[in-house]
């Protein structure tokens, strides 16, 4: 649906509030995973309250993910410029990582009966999870 600047502002403010709250609780290097979990819990607990933030939130997510992947691509280009032979092992490693991640998401989607959109949100939330 359509949304206005107010929706974008509210989405950004809400996201910032969650990140600040999670950081103040000492999430450390797990801030992304903890903030994602809090967001999912809040949106699940009160879907009607957060419905107005859905469209602007998705728009912001697309923008920020695009910026992330563009910047990751830039870093990969620097590796290639330094040593072109480094690209093959790097590409193989990335292929293994992405294939494993996609397989896990597909299995989870089937096991838990998720929609494609829910699986994509879970996939995105899992990207920042890792050991402290």
C-alpha atoms as an extended CHARMM CRD file, in Angstrom:
* protein
*
       132  EXT
         1         1  UNK       CA              0.0000000000        0.0000000000        0.0000000000  PROA      1               0.0000000000
         2         2  UNK       CA              0.8450000000        3.6440000000       -0.1960000000  PROA      2               0.0000000000
         3         3  UNK       CA              2.4980000000        5.4480000000        2.6590000000  PROA      3               0.0000000000
         4         4  UNK       CA              3.8050000000        8.9010000000        3.4100000000  PROA      4               0.0000000000
         5         5  UNK       CA              6.8650000000       10.4520000000        5.0240000000  PROA      5               0.0000000000
         6         6  UNK       CA              5.2070000000       10.1420000000        8.4260000000  PROA      6               0.0000000000
         7         7  UNK       CA              5.1190000000        6.3450000000        8.0560000000  PROA      7               0.0000000000
         8         8  UNK       CA              8.8020000000        6.2440000000        7.1050000000  PROA      8               0.0000000000
         9         9  UNK       CA              9.6640000000        8.4680000000       10.0610000000  PROA      9               0.0000000000
        10        10  UNK       CA              7.6330000000        6.3310000000       12.4680000000  PROA      10              0.0000000000
        11        11  UNK       CA              9.2360000000        3.1400000000       11.1470000000  PROA      11              0.0000000000
        12        12  UNK       CA             12.7290000000        4.5730000000       11.5600000000  PROA      12              0.0000000000
        13        13  UNK       CA             11.9120000000        5.9050000000       15.0420000000  PROA      13              0.0000000000
        14        14  UNK       CA             10.4660000000        2.5650000000       16.1150000000  PROA      14              0.0000000000
        15        15  UNK       CA             13.4880000000        0.6670000000       14.7660000000  PROA      15              0.0000000000
        16        16  UNK       CA             15.8600000000        3.0560000000       16.5230000000  PROA      16              0.0000000000
        17        17  UNK       CA             13.9630000000        2.6890000000       19.8020000000  PROA      17              0.0000000000
        18        18  UNK       CA             14.2130000000       -1.1010000000       19.6120000000  PROA      18              0.0000000000
        19        19  UNK       CA             17.9430000000       -1.0280000000       18.8280000000  PROA      19              0.0000000000
        20        20  UNK       CA             18.6380000000        1.4300000000       21.6660000000  PROA      20              0.0000000000
        21        21  UNK       CA             16.5850000000       -0.6720000000       24.1000000000  PROA      21              0.0000000000
        22        22  UNK       CA             18.3390000000       -3.8850000000       23.0780000000  PROA      22              0.0000000000
        23        23  UNK       CA             21.7810000000       -2.2770000000       23.2930000000  PROA      23              0.0000000000
        24        24  UNK       CA             21.0060000000       -0.8300000000       26.7250000000  PROA      24              0.0000000000
        25        25  UNK       CA             20.1530000000       -4.3450000000       27.9070000000  PROA      25              0.0000000000
        26        26  UNK       CA             23.6610000000       -5.4570000000       26.9170000000  PROA      26              0.0000000000
        27        27  UNK       CA             23.0570000000       -7.4430000000       23.7260000000  PROA      27              0.0000000000
        28        28  UNK       CA             26.5980000000       -6.6240000000       22.5600000000  PROA      28              0.0000000000
        29        29  UNK       CA             27.4640000000       -8.3040000000       19.2720000000  PROA      29              0.0000000000
        30        30  UNK       CA             23.9910000000       -9.8920000000       19.1920000000  PROA      30              0.0000000000
        31        31  UNK       CA             22.2090000000       -6.5610000000       18.8110000000  PROA      31              0.0000000000
        32        32  UNK       CA             20.9070000000       -7.3400000000       15.3150000000  PROA      32              0.0000000000
        33        33  UNK       CA             19.5570000000      -10.7410000000       16.3220000000  PROA      33              0.0000000000
        34        34  UNK       CA             18.0510000000       -9.4280000000       19.5670000000  PROA      34              0.0000000000
        35        35  UNK       CA             16.4600000000       -6.4190000000       17.8470000000  PROA      35              0.0000000000
        36        36  UNK       CA             15.0160000000       -8.7120000000       15.1720000000  PROA      36              0.0000000000
        37        37  UNK       CA             13.5930000000      -11.0100000000       17.8370000000  PROA      37              0.0000000000
        38        38  UNK       CA             12.0420000000       -8.1140000000       19.7540000000  PROA      38              0.0000000000
        39        39  UNK       CA             10.5350000000       -6.7560000000       16.5390000000  PROA      39              0.0000000000
        40        40  UNK       CA              9.0050000000      -10.1180000000       15.6320000000  PROA      40              0.0000000000
        41        41  UNK       CA              7.6340000000      -10.6110000000       19.1610000000  PROA      41              0.0000000000
        42        42  UNK       CA              6.0700000000       -7.1320000000       19.2740000000  PROA      42              0.0000000000
        43        43  UNK       CA              4.5930000000       -7.4040000000       15.7730000000  PROA      43              0.0000000000
        44        44  UNK       CA              3.2140000000      -10.8640000000       16.6010000000  PROA      44              0.0000000000
        45        45  UNK       CA              1.7910000000       -9.7710000000       19.9400000000  PROA      45              0.0000000000
        46        46  UNK       CA              0.0340000000       -6.6740000000       18.5640000000  PROA      46              0.0000000000
        47        47  UNK       CA             -0.3030000000       -6.9490000000       14.7780000000  PROA      47              0.0000000000
        48        48  UNK       CA             -3.0380000000       -4.3130000000       14.5160000000  PROA      48              0.0000000000
        49        49  UNK       CA             -0.9350000000       -1.7670000000       16.3800000000  PROA      49              0.0000000000
        50        50  UNK       CA              2.0010000000       -2.2040000000       14.0160000000  PROA      50              0.0000000000
        51        51  UNK       CA              0.0640000000       -2.6730000000       10.7610000000  PROA      51              0.0000000000
        52        52  UNK       CA              0.5170000000        1.0180000000        9.7670000000  PROA      52              0.0000000000
        53        53  UNK       CA              4.3070000000        0.4790000000        9.8750000000  PROA      53              0.0000000000
        54        54  UNK       CA              4.2710000000       -2.5650000000        7.5780000000  PROA      54              0.0000000000
        55        55  UNK       CA              4.4500000000       -0.8750000000        4.1420000000  PROA      55              0.0000000000
        56        56  UNK       CA              6.9650000000        1.8290000000        5.1020000000  PROA      56              0.0000000000
        57        57  UNK       CA              9.0090000000       -0.7550000000        7.0140000000  PROA      57              0.0000000000
        58        58  UNK       CA              9.2080000000       -3.0340000000        3.9730000000  PROA      58              0.0000000000
        59        59  UNK       CA             10.2040000000       -0.0770000000        1.7800000000  PROA      59              0.0000000000
        60        60  UNK       CA             12.9880000000        0.8640000000        4.1830000000  PROA      60              0.0000000000
        61        61  UNK       CA             14.1080000000       -2.7510000000        4.4230000000  PROA      61              0.0000000000
        62        62  UNK       CA             14.4490000000       -2.9520000000        0.6360000000  PROA      62              0.0000000000
        63        63  UNK       CA             16.4600000000        0.2680000000        0.5390000000  PROA      63              0.0000000000
        64        64  UNK       CA             18.8080000000       -0.6920000000        3.3770000000  PROA      64              0.0000000000
        65        65  UNK       CA             19.3020000000       -4.2560000000        2.1290000000  PROA      65              0.0000000000
        66        66  UNK       CA             20.1170000000       -2.8960000000       -1.3250000000  PROA      66              0.0000000000
        67        67  UNK       CA             22.6700000000       -0.5370000000        0.1940000000  PROA      67              0.0000000000
        68        68  UNK       CA             24.1400000000       -3.3970000000        2.2100000000  PROA      68              0.0000000000
        69        69  UNK       CA             24.4980000000       -5.6830000000       -0.7930000000  PROA      69              0.0000000000
        70        70  UNK       CA             25.8760000000       -2.8580000000       -2.9190000000  PROA      70              0.0000000000
        71        71  UNK       CA             28.5330000000       -2.1130000000       -0.3050000000  PROA      71              0.0000000000
        72        72  UNK       CA             29.3500000000       -5.8180000000        0.0740000000  PROA      72              0.0000000000
        73        73  UNK       CA             29.7990000000       -5.9820000000       -3.7010000000  PROA      73              0.0000000000
        74        74  UNK       CA             32.1750000000       -3.0350000000       -3.5560000000  PROA      74              0.0000000000
        75        75  UNK       CA             34.3300000000       -4.8170000000       -0.9750000000  PROA      75              0.0000000000
        76        76  UNK       CA             34.3830000000       -7.9430000000       -3.1530000000  PROA      76              0.0000000000
        77        77  UNK       CA             35.5780000000       -5.8290000000       -6.0800000000  PROA      77              0.0000000000
        78        78  UNK       CA             38.5450000000       -4.6670000000       -3.9920000000  PROA      78              0.0000000000
        79        79  UNK       CA             39.5140000000       -8.3080000000       -3.3310000000  PROA      79              0.0000000000
        80        80  UNK       CA             39.3560000000       -9.0180000000       -7.0450000000  PROA      80              0.0000000000
        81        81  UNK       CA             41.5180000000       -5.9810000000       -7.8260000000  PROA      81              0.0000000000
        82        82  UNK       CA             44.1920000000       -7.1860000000       -5.3960000000  PROA      82              0.0000000000
        83        83  UNK       CA             44.3450000000      -10.7870000000       -6.5680000000  PROA      83              0.0000000000
        84        84  UNK       CA             42.0440000000      -12.1610000000       -9.2610000000  PROA      84              0.0000000000
        85        85  UNK       CA             42.9150000000      -15.7490000000       -8.3040000000  PROA      85              0.0000000000
        86        86  UNK       CA             41.3890000000      -15.1220000000       -4.8530000000  PROA      86              0.0000000000
        87        87  UNK       CA             37.9580000000      -14.8360000000       -6.4440000000  PROA      87              0.0000000000
        88        88  UNK       CA             37.4480000000      -18.5630000000       -7.1410000000  PROA      88              0.0000000000
        89        89  UNK       CA             37.8360000000      -19.7920000000       -3.5390000000  PROA      89              0.0000000000
        90        90  UNK       CA             35.8340000000      -16.7960000000       -2.3190000000  PROA      90              0.0000000000
        91        91  UNK       CA             33.0400000000      -17.5350000000       -4.7990000000  PROA      91              0.0000000000
        92        92  UNK       CA             33.0450000000      -21.2160000000       -3.7930000000  PROA      92              0.0000000000
        93        93  UNK       CA             32.8160000000      -20.3260000000       -0.1040000000  PROA      93              0.0000000000
        94        94  UNK       CA             29.9750000000      -17.8620000000       -0.7350000000  PROA      94              0.0000000000
        95        95  UNK       CA             28.1430000000      -20.4450000000       -2.8530000000  PROA      95              0.0000000000
        96        96  UNK       CA             28.3580000000      -22.9770000000       -0.0230000000  PROA      96              0.0000000000
        97        97  UNK       CA             27.2100000000      -20.4430000000        2.5680000000  PROA      97              0.0000000000
        98        98  UNK       CA             24.2580000000      -19.2250000000        0.4750000000  PROA      98              0.0000000000
        99        99  UNK       CA             23.2150000000      -22.7300000000       -0.5930000000  PROA      99              0.0000000000
       100       100  UNK       CA             23.2600000000      -23.9270000000        3.0220000000  PROA      100             0.0000000000
       101       101  UNK       CA             21.3100000000      -20.8870000000        4.1770000000  PROA      101             0.0000000000
       102       102  UNK       CA             18.7010000000      -21.2400000000        1.4160000000  PROA      102             0.0000000000
       103       103  UNK       CA             18.3090000000      -24.9560000000        2.1430000000  PROA      103             0.0000000000
       104       104  UNK       CA             17.8000000000      -24.2510000000        5.8530000000  PROA      104             0.0000000000
       105       105  UNK       CA             15.2350000000      -21.5410000000        5.0870000000  PROA      105             0.0000000000
       106       106  UNK       CA             13.3770000000      -23.8280000000        2.6550000000  PROA      106             0.0000000000
       107       107  UNK       CA             13.3010000000      -26.6450000000        5.2180000000  PROA      107             0.0000000000
       108       108  UNK       CA             12.1050000000      -24.2960000000        7.9510000000  PROA      108             0.0000000000
       109       109  UNK       CA              9.4440000000      -22.8990000000        5.6410000000  PROA      109             0.0000000000
       110       110  UNK       CA              8.0640000000      -26.3700000000        4.9960000000  PROA      110             0.0000000000
       111       111  UNK       CA              8.4590000000      -27.6020000000        8.5790000000  PROA      111             0.0000000000
       112       112  UNK       CA              6.6810000000      -24.6040000000       10.0880000000  PROA      112             0.0000000000
       113       113  UNK       CA              4.2380000000      -23.8860000000        7.2420000000  PROA      113             0.0000000000
       114       114  UNK       CA              5.5270000000      -20.3500000000        6.6900000000  PROA      114             0.0000000000
       115       115  UNK       CA              4.6740000000      -18.1190000000        3.7660000000  PROA      115             0.0000000000
       116       116  UNK       CA              7.4760000000      -16.9930000000        1.4560000000  PROA      116             0.0000000000
       117       117  UNK       CA              7.3850000000      -13.5440000000        3.0410000000  PROA      117             0.0000000000
       118       118  UNK       CA              7.6690000000      -14.9500000000        6.5710000000  PROA      118             0.0000000000
       119       119  UNK       CA             10.5480000000      -17.1760000000        5.4810000000  PROA      119             0.0000000000
       120       120  UNK       CA             12.3200000000      -14.1660000000        3.9580000000  PROA      120             0.0000000000
       121       121  UNK       CA             11.8980000000      -12.2090000000        7.2100000000  PROA      121             0.0000000000
       122       122  UNK       CA             13.2860000000      -15.1270000000        9.2250000000  PROA      122             0.0000000000
       123       123  UNK       CA             16.1600000000      -15.4260000000        6.7460000000  PROA      123             0.0000000000
       124       124  UNK       CA             16.9600000000      -11.7450000000        7.1060000000  PROA      124             0.0000000000
       125       125  UNK       CA             16.7890000000      -11.9180000000       10.9110000000  PROA      125             0.0000000000
       126       126  UNK       CA             19.1190000000      -14.9260000000       10.9400000000  PROA      126             0.0000000000
       127       127  UNK       CA             21.7720000000      -13.1110000000        8.9190000000  PROA      127             0.0000000000
       128       128  UNK       CA             23.0240000000      -11.2030000000       11.9760000000  PROA      128             0.0000000000
       129       129  UNK       CA             22.8640000000      -14.1010000000       14.4220000000  PROA      129             0.0000000000
       130       130  UNK       CA             26.1200000000      -15.6320000000       15.4790000000  PROA      130             0.0000000000
       131       131  UNK       CA             28.3090000000      -16.3420000000       18.4660000000  PROA      131             0.0000000000
       132       132  UNK       CA             28.9690000000      -13.3960000000       20.7940000000  PROA      132             0.0000000000
